[in-house]
Amino acid sequence: MANNPGPEGNYDPAGSTQMFRAFVDEGTQQQPQPAAGPTSSGPRFGVIIGVIVAVAVVAAVAWLALA
């Protein structure tokens, strides 16, 4: 695959163009998504709590370092 010229005849020694095109083409062949029902905020809520905890820890460390 990496040694073959592309459709335009341009040689891509790393094969990155062909891999990118395969990735893009794969994204267009997705299955239809089911109808969206009620969604929960589980993972998003966990991320928000994690960010708040991380900010609190950084603030505490900074406070101790500057005190």
WOLIN-V429134 format. One record per residue. N is the residue number from 0. RES is the residue in three letters. SS is DSSP state (A for helix, B for strand, O for the rest). PHI is phi in radians with two decimals (NA if undefined). PSI is psi in radians with two decimals (* if undefined). Layout:
BEGIN
n->(N,N)
res->(RES,RES)
ss->(SS,SS)
phi->(PHI,PHI)
psi->(PSI,PSI)
END
This chain:
BEGIN
n->(0,1,2,3,4,5,6,7,8,9,10,11,12,13,14,15,16,17,18,19,20,21,22,23,24,25,26,27,28,29,30,31,32,33,34,35,36,37,38,39,40,41,42,43,44,45,46,47,48,49,50,51,52,53,54,55,56,57,58,59,60,61,62,63,64,65,66)
res->(MET,ALA,ASN,ASN,PRO,GLY,PRO,GLU,GLY,ASN,TYR,ASP,PRO,ALA,GLY,SER,THR,GLN,MET,PHE,ARG,ALA,PHE,VAL,ASP,GLU,GLY,THR,GLN,GLN,GLN,PRO,GLN,PRO,ALA,ALA,GLY,PRO,THR,SER,SER,GLY,PRO,ARG,PHE,GLY,VAL,ILE,ILE,GLY,VAL,ILE,VAL,ALA,VAL,ALA,VAL,VAL,ALA,ALA,VAL,ALA,TRP,LEU,ALA,LEU,ALA)
ss->(O,O,O,O,O,O,O,O,O,O,O,O,O,O,O,A,A,A,A,A,A,A,A,A,A,A,A,A,O,O,O,O,O,O,O,O,O,O,O,O,O,A,A,A,A,A,A,A,A,A,A,A,A,A,A,A,A,A,A,A,A,A,A,A,A,A,O)
phi->(NA,-1.27,-1.55,-1.51,-1.19,-1.25,-1.04,-1.51,1.56,-1.44,-1.53,-2.05,-1.08,-1.51,1.34,-1.19,-1.14,-1.14,-1.15,-1.15,-1.10,-1.11,-1.13,-1.17,-1.14,-1.13,-1.20,-1.43,-1.79,-1.28,-1.26,-1.10,-1.38,-1.19,-1.05,-1.30,-1.78,-1.11,-1.81,-1.75,-1.76,-1.03,-1.12,-1.16,-1.11,-1.13,-1.16,-1.09,-1.10,-1.09,-1.16,-1.10,-1.14,-1.12,-1.12,-1.13,-1.15,-1.10,-1.13,-1.14,-1.13,-1.11,-1.09,-1.19,-1.24,-1.59,-1.42)
psi->(-0.76,-0.41,-0.16,2.43,2.66,-3.14,-0.52,-0.06,0.09,2.34,2.25,1.72,-0.54,-0.31,0.19,-0.58,-0.76,-0.70,-0.67,-0.76,-0.68,-0.67,-0.77,-0.73,-0.61,-0.62,-0.44,-0.20,0.53,2.70,2.60,2.45,2.49,2.80,2.39,2.21,-2.85,2.28,2.57,2.70,0.57,-1.14,-0.66,-0.68,-0.70,-0.67,-0.73,-0.79,-0.72,-0.70,-0.73,-0.75,-0.72,-0.72,-0.71,-0.71,-0.76,-0.71,-0.71,-0.74,-0.74,-0.72,-0.75,-0.63,-0.59,-0.19,*)
END
